Amino acid sequence: MNINLTLIGQSIAFLLFVWFCMKFVWPPIVKALADRRQTIADGLAAAEKGRHERELGERRATEVIHEAKSKANEIITQAERRAVAVAEEAKAQAKIEAERIIAAARGEIDQEVNRAREQLRHTVTELAVGGASKILEREVDRKAHADLLASFVSRL
């Protein structure tokens, strides 16, 4: 056999094989590689987007926690203010009640003092009439000397 003819035949066979590979084998492989590249790129983009969304979520969570803490502090402050206000209101109510009780007690004391005065006047009058009747050695008529006794009582 002739080496040239073999070389030409092998070259033609190789060229046919290369053409066949480029026509039928290479496009599916290139397409599969392109699909794989696109899938990897999409996955990387999705991972980047997920990382970015996670960072945003962490920021939002931090903001929500900060807002919740500030609201909790505000509620605590309002509760403390309300407690102070309730205590002040209770003190005011107690003071009003104490003043009312003191006023009632003063009224009762005044009434008792007036009763004691009246009783003392009555007793003094009795003693005066008794003393006068002993001095005069006769009974003084209360009805006849009512004016005299009234002026005496008023002076006491």
Backbone as numpy.savetxt, mean C-alpha at the origin, in Angstrom:
# Nx Ny Nz CAx CAy CAz Cx Cy Cz
47.97 -52.26 -79.91 47.19 -51.10 -79.91 48.04 -49.84 -79.91
47.44 -48.95 -80.41 48.11 -47.69 -80.58 47.85 -46.83 -79.33
48.91 -46.29 -78.82 48.79 -45.50 -77.60 48.06 -44.19 -77.87
48.22 -43.69 -79.06 47.54 -42.44 -79.38 46.04 -42.65 -79.42
45.67 -43.72 -80.06 44.25 -44.01 -80.16 43.67 -44.30 -78.78
44.37 -44.95 -77.94 43.92 -45.23 -76.59 43.84 -43.93 -75.81
44.82 -43.09 -76.00 44.83 -41.82 -75.30 43.67 -40.94 -75.76
43.40 -40.93 -77.04 42.28 -40.16 -77.57 40.97 -40.77 -77.07
40.85 -42.05 -77.04 39.62 -42.72 -76.55 39.41 -42.43 -75.07
40.47 -42.51 -74.33 40.35 -42.21 -72.91 40.02 -40.74 -72.70
40.59 -39.87 -73.50 40.30 -38.44 -73.40 38.84 -38.19 -73.72
38.33 -38.86 -74.78 36.92 -38.70 -75.15 36.04 -39.26 -74.04
36.41 -40.40 -73.49 35.63 -41.00 -72.41 35.66 -40.08 -71.18
36.86 -39.51 -70.94 36.96 -38.59 -69.79 36.13 -37.35 -70.01
36.17 -36.81 -71.22 35.37 -35.64 -71.53 33.88 -35.96 -71.42
33.48 -37.12 -71.91 32.07 -37.53 -71.78 31.70 -37.68 -70.30
32.62 -38.24 -69.53 32.37 -38.40 -68.10 32.27 -37.04 -67.42
33.15 -36.10 -67.75 33.11 -34.75 -67.18 31.82 -34.07 -67.60
31.45 -34.18 -68.91 30.20 -33.56 -69.38 29.01 -34.17 -68.64
28.99 -35.48 -68.50 27.90 -36.17 -67.80 27.82 -35.71 -66.34
28.99 -35.63 -65.69 29.02 -35.17 -64.29 28.54 -33.73 -64.19
28.98 -32.87 -65.10 28.59 -31.47 -65.06 27.11 -31.30 -65.39
26.60 -32.17 -66.25 25.21 -32.07 -66.68 24.26 -32.70 -65.65
24.58 -33.85 -65.09 23.64 -34.58 -64.26 24.05 -34.74 -62.79
25.31 -34.79 -62.48 25.76 -35.04 -61.11 26.06 -33.72 -60.39
26.79 -32.83 -61.06 27.23 -31.59 -60.42 26.07 -30.67 -60.01
25.02 -30.42 -60.81 23.94 -29.52 -60.39 23.22 -29.98 -59.11
22.87 -31.27 -58.93 22.25 -31.65 -57.66 23.20 -31.45 -56.47
24.50 -31.73 -56.69 25.46 -31.54 -55.60 25.56 -30.05 -55.26
25.66 -29.19 -56.29 25.74 -27.75 -56.07 24.46 -27.24 -55.42
23.33 -27.79 -55.91 22.05 -27.39 -55.32 21.98 -27.83 -53.86
22.40 -29.04 -53.54 22.40 -29.53 -52.17 23.32 -28.67 -51.30
24.51 -28.31 -51.84 25.43 -27.45 -51.10 24.83 -26.06 -50.87
24.17 -25.52 -51.90 23.54 -24.21 -51.77 22.40 -24.26 -50.75
21.60 -25.33 -50.82 20.51 -25.50 -49.83 21.08 -25.62 -48.42
22.15 -26.38 -48.30 22.78 -26.56 -46.99 23.34 -25.22 -46.49
23.98 -24.46 -47.40 24.52 -23.15 -47.04 23.39 -22.22 -46.59
22.28 -22.25 -47.34 21.12 -21.41 -46.99 20.53 -21.82 -45.64
20.44 -23.14 -45.41 19.91 -23.64 -44.14 20.80 -23.20 -42.99
22.11 -23.31 -43.18 23.05 -22.88 -42.13 22.94 -21.38 -41.91
22.85 -20.61 -42.99 22.72 -19.15 -42.87 21.41 -18.79 -42.15
20.32 -19.48 -42.52 19.04 -19.23 -41.85 19.13 -19.58 -40.36
19.78 -20.70 -40.07 19.95 -21.11 -38.67 20.76 -20.10 -37.89
21.85 -19.60 -38.50 22.67 -18.59 -37.83 21.88 -17.29 -37.64
21.10 -16.91 -38.65 20.28 -15.70 -38.53 19.23 -15.87 -37.44
18.60 -17.05 -37.42 17.60 -17.32 -36.38 18.25 -17.32 -35.00
19.47 -17.88 -34.89 20.17 -17.87 -33.61 20.49 -16.44 -33.18
20.95 -15.63 -34.15 21.25 -14.23 -33.85 19.99 -13.48 -33.43
18.90 -13.74 -34.16 17.63 -13.10 -33.83 17.16 -13.56 -32.45
17.30 -14.85 -32.17 16.91 -15.38 -30.85 17.76 -14.78 -29.74
19.06 -14.61 -29.96 19.93 -14.01 -28.98 19.53 -12.55 -28.74
19.23 -11.86 -29.83 18.80 -10.46 -29.73 17.47 -10.37 -28.96
16.53 -11.24 -29.28 15.23 -11.24 -28.58 15.41 -11.62 -27.12
16.33 -12.52 -26.83 16.61 -12.89 -25.44 17.15 -11.69 -24.68
18.06 -10.95 -25.30 18.59 -9.74 -24.66 17.47 -8.72 -24.42
16.59 -8.56 -25.44 15.45 -7.65 -25.26 14.54 -8.13 -24.14
14.30 -9.43 -24.10 13.46 -10.01 -23.04 14.08 -9.80 -21.67
15.40 -9.97 -21.58 16.07 -9.73 -20.30 15.95 -8.27 -19.89
16.10 -7.36 -20.86 15.95 -5.94 -20.56 14.53 -5.64 -20.09
13.55 -6.20 -20.82 12.15 -5.98 -20.43 11.89 -6.56 -19.04
12.43 -7.75 -18.79 12.23 -8.37 -17.47 12.86 -7.51 -16.38
14.04 -6.98 -16.65 14.70 -6.10 -15.68 13.86 -4.85 -15.45
13.33 -4.28 -16.53 12.48 -3.09 -16.39 11.22 -3.41 -15.60
10.60 -4.56 -15.90 9.38 -4.96 -15.19 9.68 -5.17 -13.71
10.81 -5.81 -13.41 11.19 -6.04 -12.02 11.43 -4.70 -11.32
12.13 -3.81 -12.01 12.40 -2.48 -11.43 11.09 -1.73 -11.19
10.19 -1.79 -12.16 8.89 -1.13 -12.02 8.09 -1.75 -10.88
8.12 -3.08 -10.77 7.39 -3.75 -9.69 7.97 -3.36 -8.33
9.30 -3.26 -8.26 9.91 -2.86 -6.99 9.52 -1.43 -6.64
9.51 -0.54 -7.63 9.14 0.85 -7.35 7.67 0.93 -6.93
6.81 0.16 -7.60 5.40 0.15 -7.20 5.24 -0.41 -5.79
6.00 -1.47 -5.48 5.93 -2.05 -4.14 6.39 -1.04 -3.10
7.47 -0.32 -3.40 7.94 0.71 -2.48 6.90 1.81 -2.32
6.26 2.18 -3.42 5.22 3.21 -3.37 4.03 2.74 -2.52
3.65 1.49 -2.70 2.53 0.93 -1.92 2.91 0.89 -0.44
4.15 0.51 -0.15 4.60 0.47 1.24 4.58 1.87 1.83
5.06 2.85 1.06 5.06 4.23 1.53 3.64 4.71 1.79
2.73 4.40 0.86 1.33 4.79 1.05 0.74 4.12 2.28
1.07 2.84 2.47 0.56 2.12 3.64 1.09 2.73 4.93
2.38 3.12 4.91 2.94 3.76 6.10 2.25 5.10 6.36
2.03 5.87 5.28 1.33 7.15 5.45 -0.08 6.92 5.98
-0.75 5.92 5.45 -2.11 5.62 5.90 -2.10 5.18 7.36
-1.10 4.39 7.75 -1.01 3.96 9.14 -0.81 5.16 10.06
0.05 6.08 9.65 0.26 7.29 10.44 -1.04 8.09 10.51
-1.73 8.21 9.37 -2.99 8.96 9.34 -4.03 8.31 10.24
-4.10 6.98 10.20 -5.07 6.26 11.04 -4.71 6.46 12.51
-3.41 6.41 12.82 -2.99 6.62 14.21 -3.34 8.04 14.66
-3.09 9.02 13.79 -3.43 10.40 14.14 -4.94 10.56 14.31
-5.69 9.92 13.42 -7.15 9.99 13.52 -7.62 9.35 14.82
-7.02 8.22 15.18 -7.39 7.55 16.43 -7.04 8.43 17.63
-5.87 9.09 17.55 -5.49 10.00 18.64 -6.49 11.14 18.75
-6.89 11.69 17.60 -7.85 12.79 17.60 -9.18 12.34 18.18
-9.63 11.15 17.77 -10.89 10.61 18.29 -10.78 10.38 19.80
-9.63 9.85 20.24 -9.44 9.60 21.67 -9.42 10.92 22.44
-8.80 11.93 21.86 -8.75 13.24 22.52 -10.16 13.82 22.64
-10.93 13.72 21.55 -12.31 14.22 21.58 -13.13 13.47 22.63
-12.95 12.14 22.66 -13.68 11.33 23.64 -13.25 11.69 25.06
-11.94 11.91 25.25 -11.45 12.28 26.59 -12.02 13.63 27.00
-12.06 14.58 26.07 -12.62 15.90 26.38 -14.10 15.79 26.73
-14.81 14.92 25.99 -16.23 14.72 26.29 -16.41 14.11 27.68
-15.58 13.13 28.01 -15.68 12.48 29.33 -15.32 13.50 30.42
-14.27 14.31 30.17 -13.87 15.32 31.16 -14.99 16.34 31.35
-15.61 16.76 30.24 -16.71 17.72 30.34 -17.88 17.13 31.12
-18.19 15.86 30.86 -19.28 15.21 31.59 -18.94 15.10 33.07
-17.67 14.76 33.36 -17.25 14.65 34.76 -17.31 16.02 35.45
-16.89 17.07 34.74 -16.97 18.42 35.31 -18.42 18.80 35.58
-19.30 18.43 34.65 -20.73 18.71 34.86 -21.25 17.99 36.09
-20.86 16.72 36.25 -21.29 15.96 37.43 -20.71 16.57 38.71
-19.45 17.00 38.61 -18.81 17.63 39.78 -19.55 18.91 40.15
-19.86 19.71 39.13 -20.61 20.95 39.40 -21.96 20.65 40.03
-22.63 19.63 39.52 -23.93 19.25 40.10 -23.76 18.81 41.55
-22.73 18.01 41.83 -22.50 17.55 43.20 -22.15 18.72 44.12
-21.34 19.66 43.58 -20.99 20.85 44.38 -22.26 21.65 44.70
-23.12 21.84 43.68 -24.36 22.58 43.91 -25.26 21.86 44.92
-25.33 20.54 44.80 -26.14 19.77 45.76 -25.57 19.91 47.17
-24.23 19.84 47.26 -23.60 19.97 48.58 -23.84 21.36 49.15
-23.77 22.39 48.30 -24.03 23.75 48.75 -25.47 23.89 49.27
-26.38 23.34 48.47 -27.79 23.42 48.87 -28.01 22.68 50.19
-27.39 21.54 50.31 -27.54 20.77 51.54 -26.90 21.53 52.70
-25.74 22.16 52.42 -25.07 22.94 53.46 -25.93 24.14 53.85
-26.52 24.81 52.89 -27.40 25.94 53.17 -28.58 25.49 54.03
-29.15 24.36 53.62 -30.29 23.83 54.37 -29.87 23.51 55.82
-28.70 22.90 55.95 -28.21 22.54 57.28 -27.92 23.80 58.10
-27.29 24.80 57.47 -26.98 26.05 58.16 -28.28 26.74 58.57
-29.25 26.71 57.70 -30.54 27.31 58.01 -31.17 26.62 59.21
-31.10 25.30 59.18 -31.66 24.53 60.30 -30.94 24.90 61.59
-29.61 24.98 61.50 -28.83 25.33 62.68 -29.14 26.75 63.16
-29.28 27.66 62.18 -29.58 29.05 62.54 -30.95 29.16 63.22
-31.92 28.46 62.65 -33.26 28.48 63.25 -33.22 27.85 64.63
-32.51 26.76 64.73 -32.39 26.10 66.04 -31.69 26.99 67.05
-30.60 27.65 66.60 -29.86 28.55 67.49 -30.72 29.74 67.89
-31.43 30.28 66.91 -32.27 31.43 67.22 -33.38 31.04 68.19
-33.94 29.87 68.01 -35.01 29.47 68.91 -34.47 29.20 70.30
-33.22 28.76 70.41 -32.64 28.55 71.73 -32.36 29.89 72.37
-31.89 30.84 71.52 -31.59 32.15 72.07 -32.88 32.80 72.54
-33.87 32.76 71.77 -35.13 33.40 72.12 -35.98 32.53 73.04
-35.55 31.31 73.15 -36.24 30.30 73.93 -37.67 30.17 73.51
-37.81 30.31 72.31 -39.13 30.04 71.77 -38.96 29.60 70.33
-39.92 29.00 69.79 -39.88 28.47 68.43 -40.09 29.61 67.46
-39.23 29.72 66.48 -39.38 30.73 65.44 -40.26 30.12 64.36
-41.22 30.88 63.94 -42.14 30.40 62.92 -41.47 30.53 61.55
-41.25 29.44 60.92 -40.57 29.46 59.62 -41.38 30.18 58.58
-42.65 30.00 58.57 -43.49 30.63 57.57 -43.53 32.13 57.75
-43.55 32.58 58.95 -43.63 34.01 59.23 -42.33 34.71 58.91
-41.23 34.03 59.09 -39.93 34.66 58.87 -39.25 34.13 57.61
-40.02 33.77 56.61 -39.46 33.21 55.36 -38.60 34.22 54.65
-39.00 35.49 54.65 -38.20 36.53 54.00 -36.86 36.67 54.68
-36.88 36.67 55.97 -35.66 36.77 56.73 -34.72 35.62 56.44
-35.26 34.42 56.38 -34.46 33.22 56.10 -33.96 33.22 54.65
-34.77 33.69 53.72 -34.36 33.72 52.30 -33.18 34.65 52.11
-33.23 35.82 52.77 -32.10 36.75 52.64 -30.87 36.18 53.30
-31.06 35.46 54.41 -29.94 34.85 55.07 -29.32 33.76 54.21
-30.16 32.96 53.56 -29.67 31.88 52.70 -28.95 32.46 51.49
-29.45 33.55 50.95 -28.81 34.13 49.77 -27.44 34.70 50.09
-27.25 35.14 51.33 -25.95 35.65 51.72 -24.93 34.52 51.87
-25.41 33.34 52.13 -24.51 32.19 52.28 -24.11 31.75 50.90
